[in-house]
Amino acid sequence: MAQSRNILVVAHTRREDAVNACLETVEQLLAAGLTPVMTPEQLVELDEFLGTRNPLFAKARELGVEVPEQELELVMVLGGDGTILKAAEIVRETATPLMGINLGHVGFLAESEREGLSHAVSRVVDKDYLVKDRLTLDVKVLVAGKEVYRTWALNEATVEKSAAERMLEVVVEIDSRPLSSFGCDGVIMATPTGSTAYAFSAGGPVVWPSVEAILMVPLSAHALFARPLVISPRSLLAVEVLDRSAGTGVLWCDGRRTTDLPVGARVEVSRSSKSVRLARLRQGPFTNRLVKKFSLPVAGWRGPETPEN
């Protein structure tokens, strides 16, 4: 008996277009003989949104109940970048590849748009896709030298002030050596994947995914030397909340995982041994993705034609 091909489907469960796309995906997977899988939490949320259990969703198998995470072949994500980050969290331990179908705004992590959904499912059925590894971060918080919190990030780990009216006083450190101290709204430590997200909005550079590096981008820093830094992925980055800080801080990772940072807390960030794997339908220049996602003006260019990304 052939082994079942289990495809985890993760969708934004509070948007009608995403739920409809989810139904279409499940129907197409079933018709092709593949097994759609969903988390128990997502099935409950879909039931609440629809008011009943849809017959198609009733045919999906439950992750962790009927299908172990280790038996997943791929994750199809229907939504924006936030939904993709949620899916990455679900399969963190198995590094199952993620294929994003953008139903949001920019959707930088997504591989296809809503109108290409049927084609994307067909490519999944044929196993006709590429898998690219993306660097991620290990993040830990220490208080009085004791580790009190540990997590990870695909886009960024951000130390921020917890009160809008109070400045956060920090010292930043690279490879166990202090670099500078200043008052600020926060400090972003980002991956190349995250360079087009929060770090980009804060004035950080865009880093090509093929470049292995970690970014450090201060937020509204009161300092002469507070420029964005591009640092070796082998380095250890740290941010400490100083005793003279007017308020406490908070750590956010990918906008999803958070913990409070009391005065004296230390956040350490380093490259993780676990990557996030993104499934791609085509191989093309990252430049094309930048132009498309940010609607950059390139009218008048007379260079050679290149494949879209």
N, C-alpha and C positions, 0 to 999 in steps of 0.2 A: 504493500500500500504506500502510495507516494506521500511524503511528508507535507503537511499543510503549510501553505505560504501565508503567514500571518502579517497583516498590514494594520498597524495602529493608526486610527483616524482621530485626530485632535482638532476640534473646531471651537470657534467662539460661540458659546451656547446662549448668548443673549442678543444675537443679531439674526434677523430673518434670512438675510442673504447667505450668511455662514451656515445656518441650519439647512437651508435648501441645497447648498453646495455639498454639505455632509451627506444628505440623503442621496444626491446624485452619485457621489463617490462610492458609498456603500453599495448602491444598486449596481454600479459598473463593476466593482470588485467581485460581487457575488456572481454576476453573469459570466465573468471570466474564470470562475472557479477558485478565486482567492478568498481568504478568510478575513473579513473586516473585524477589527478588535477595537474596543473602547474601554476607557476606565469606568469603574462603577460610578464614580462621582460625576463623570460627564453624562452618563446615561440618566442619572437622576435629574441633572440640570436640564437635559433635553426634554424629559417627561414633564417637568414643571413648566418649561417654555411652551410646549405643545399642548399641555393639558392631558396627555395620554401617551402610552407607549406606541410609537409608530411601528407597524409590522416589519419594516426594513430594519429598524434599529433593534427589534426583537431578535433578529437573526445574527446580530453581532455578538462575538464572544467577549467575555469580560477579562480584562487584563488583571493578572494576579489571582484570579479565581479559576478561570478555565484555560488561560494561556499564560505561562510564565514569561516574564520580561525577556529572558534569555532566548526565547523562541521567536522573537519578532524579527522580521526581515527588514522592515522600513517603517518610518512614521510619515504619514501624509498630514500636513498641517494646513488648515483652512482658516485664514485670518490674517492679521497683521504681524509685525515683528514681536509684539507682546505675546501673541499666541505661540509663536515659534519658540520664544524664550521659555514659556510654560512647558512646551513639549520637551525641550532640551532638559529641563529639570526632571521630568518624568523618567526619561531613559538615561539619566546621567551615568549610572553604574554600568550599563551595557554598551554605551556609545553607539546605539542603533542610529543609522543615517536618517537625517530629517530632510524631507522635501516640502518646501513651503509654497503654498498657492496664495498669492496676495489678495486679500479682501479689504485691506486697510488703506492707508494713505501712501506713504513712500514704500514701505515693504522692502527694505534693503536686503533682508536676509532671504526673501522669497525667491523662488526660481521661476515661477510662472504667474500670470495674471488670471483672473476669473474666467475670461473667455478661452483660456488654454487648458481648463481643467480636464476636459474629456481626453485631450491629447496626452496630458501628463499621466493620467491613469493608465492609458494604453501603453505608454512607455514603461510604467512600473510593471505592468503585466508581462511585458517582453523583457524585463530586466535590462532595459536600454537606458542606463543613466551612469553618470560618473559620481564618484564620492571624493570629496575634498575635506581634509582635516583642518580645523580651525583651533588656534591656540586658545587656551582658557587659563584662568588664574585661580590659585589657591589663596584663600584669605583667612586670616585668623586675628583674633583680638586678645590682647593680654592686658591684665590689670594687676599691678603690683607683681609683675613677672609671672603670673599664672594665666594660662590659657583659659578663657571663659567662653569663647565662641569660635566656631570654625565653619566656613562655607566656601563657595566658589563663585566664579563669574565668567560668563562668555563675553559680555560687552564691557562692563566696568564695575569697579568697586569705588564707591564715592563716600568720602568722609565729609559730612555737612554739619552746619550749625543747626541746633534743634529749635532755636527761637529766632524769628525773623529780625527782631530788634537788637540782637546781641551778636557781636563778632566772635569768631572762633580763633583762638591763638594756637598755632601749631608749629612744630618743627618737622621738616621733612628730611629723610635720610636715605642714602643709597649705599648699599653694600657695607652697612654698619658704620658709615661715616656721615656726620651731619652736613647738610648742604645749605639750609637757610631756615630761618624762623620768621613768621609774619602773621598778621591778622588777616582773616579771609572769610569768605562764605563757605569755603570747603576746598577739597582737593580730589580730583578725579584720577584714578589709575585705570587705564583702559588697554584693551587688546587692539590689534589691527582691525578686527571685526567691529569693535566698539568705537573706532576712530571716526565713523560716520554717524554716530549716535550722539549721546550727551557730550562727549569730548569735542565733537565737531561744533556743536552749538556754543560751547564755551571758548571757541577760538583755537582749538587744537588742530594739528595737521591731519590730513587724510593719509593713512598708511595702507599701501597695497597689501592684500591678504597674504601674498607670498613672502612678505617681509616679516621676519620674526623679531618682534620688539614689544616693549611695554611703554605706554605713554604715561606721563604725569602732567596733569593740567590743573594749575591753581584756578580757583573761582574767586574773582573780584578781590585779589590779594593786594594788601597795602604794603608794597615792597618794591624796591628797585629791581631785584632779581627774582622775578616770578613768571618767567616765560615757560611755555610748554616744553617738556623734555622728551626725547626719544631715547630709551634706555635698553641695554642688552637684556634679552629674555633670561639670561643666566643670573641677573642681578636680583637682589632682595631690596624691595622698596618698603619704606616704613613712614607712617605719619603718627606723631604723638600729639595728644591734646595737652597743652601745657597748663601748669598750675595757675598761671596768670590769666587763663582764658576767662572771659566774662560769662561764659555759659558752657553747657555740655554739648556734646555732639551726637550724631547718629550715623551709623554705617548703613548704606544701601548697596545691594549687589543686584545688578540688572533690573533695578526698580521692583524687585520681587521679594528679596530676603533682607531683613533688617534687624539691627540690634542697637541699643543705646550705648553711647560712649561717655562714661563719666570723665571728669577731669583726671588726667594721668593715664588714660587709656592709650594703648599703642596698637596700631593696625599694621600688620605685616602682609605684604603681597608678593607672591612669586609665581613663576610659571608652574602650571599644574602638569602632572604626568598624564592626565586624561584630557583628550581633545574632544571637541564636538565635531561630528561628521555631517557635512551637508551634501545632499544628493543634488547633482546638477544634470540638466538635460542637454546642455551644450557647453563646449569649450570655447571661450572667447575672451578678449581683453577686458580687464577690469575697468579700463577707461570707458568702454561702451556702457557698462553698468552705471558708472557715475553720471554720464551724459543723460542716460535715460531716466534714472531715478530723480535727479535734481533738475531735469529739463534745462540742461546747460546749452547756451547758444553756440552752435558750431556752423552756422550758415556761411557759405563761401569757401569752406574747406575743399581742397581739390586732391587730397591724398588718395591712396588706393583703398578699395572696398575691403572691409574686414567683417567677419561674422559677428552677429549680434550676441551680447551676453546678458 
